[in-house]
Amino acid sequence: MTDASRGSASEASESPEASALPEASALDLAHLRFARRDRLVLDDVGLELPRGSVGALVGPNGAGKSSMLHVLAGVEHAEAGTALLGGDDLAALRRRERARRIALAEQETRDARTQGLTVADVVALGRIPHQGAWGGDRAEDREVVARSLDAVDASAFAARGYDELSGGERQRVNLARALAQEPELLLLDEPTNHLDVRAQLVTLDLLRRLSADGLTVLAALHDLGLAASYADHVVVLAEGRVVAAGSTDEVLTPSLVRDVWGVDAEVSRHPRTGRPVVHYLGIAEGD
Ligand SMILES: Nc1ncnc2c1ncn2[C@@H]1O[C@H](COP(=O)(O)OP(=O)(O)OP(=O)(O)O)[C@@H](O)[C@H]1O
């Protein structure tokens, strides 16, 4: 396996025993390949994300970010490669176990299943993988639903119809539903889309706090500024391939922004946090 194809995003050990160690990768992908009809969407994708870290998946439109999240969540199926979570092969997990361990918060989830449901009902859907064959209205489930709504500041509209919410409100409820799954790995597709500036920061602060408690987070983000401020690791996808991966500091450079997005940028340091700050200067000449 070459470094380029692996796209290593961590310092984690490569040994098979590593998954038992605290610093082991929570998520370890190698040579993942996914096609839709005849079109190759993910090609030889690899990455390592340590447990309890926040990873940002970035890349131009159509790069394959959502597809990658779908493959990890089991919504779509890779035709080759391996995906390990805590050392366990995802392809070998039963659907239900996968849903207990991995949650995907998507942008648009209004469909027949959410029609007529309240916000609390929708968040309670996240408990299904944890319930027995007879479903249930367990006190524990109600408690997790209430806690998840509270985490995204949505308790005040728990009784409202989900389909009546604004885009930003719905986005927060989608996150609450994913949190109610109590996963090990939280996948998010553009979690800040539709959110006002404060709600964006509140959401990303929440993800950082959850990751400090051991949750591993992988979020597709378009906003490189937010990735720079919040992510530990950045994985850059372009045309279905990992073109860069590593610590946020290493990856988010002016040359990368130019090469991948065709945009001139400067990267400075945040005066308070010392983290990178990306300033877009304009479309790169020659593009
Ligand atoms: N349902 C679909 N049927 C066929 N092709 C699809 C479908 N969904 C996505 N694709 C194609 O798969 C490729 C990857 O799309 P994907 O949505 O994963 O990219 P993305 O990086 O998430 O893009 P964006 O930033 O625009 O959301 C694109 O070429 C896209 O046109």
The ligand as a Gaussian input file, in Angstrom:
#p B3LYP/6-31G(d) Opt

LIG

0 1
 N      -27.940000       9.087000      -7.274000
 C      -26.923000       9.212000      -8.119000
 N      -26.931000       8.586000      -9.304000
 C      -25.900000       8.687000     -10.167000
 N      -24.780000       9.391000      -9.903000
 C      -24.714000      10.029000      -8.750000
 C      -25.779000       9.989000      -7.778000
 N      -25.400000      10.709000      -6.708000
 C      -24.181000      11.213000      -6.977000
 N      -23.762000      10.802000      -8.200000
 C      -22.471000      11.122000      -8.831000
 O      -21.438000      10.599000      -8.021000
 C      -20.335000      11.500000      -7.978000
 C      -20.009000      11.844000      -6.543000
 O      -21.128000      12.535000      -5.983000
 P      -21.182000      12.928000      -4.455000
 O      -22.561000      13.397000      -4.191000
 O      -20.649000      11.811000      -3.658000
 O      -20.141000      14.119000      -4.437000
 P      -19.920000      15.244000      -3.307000
 O      -18.445000      15.386000      -3.170000
 O      -20.684000      14.909000      -2.089000
 O      -20.513000      16.485000      -4.040000
 P      -21.171000      17.865000      -3.470000
 O      -20.056000      18.627000      -2.832000
 O      -21.644000      18.518000      -4.730000
 O      -22.273000      17.495000      -2.529000
 C      -20.740000      12.711000      -8.826000
 O      -20.179000      12.565000     -10.094000
 C      -22.241000      12.611000      -8.899000
 O      -22.709000      13.170000     -10.095000

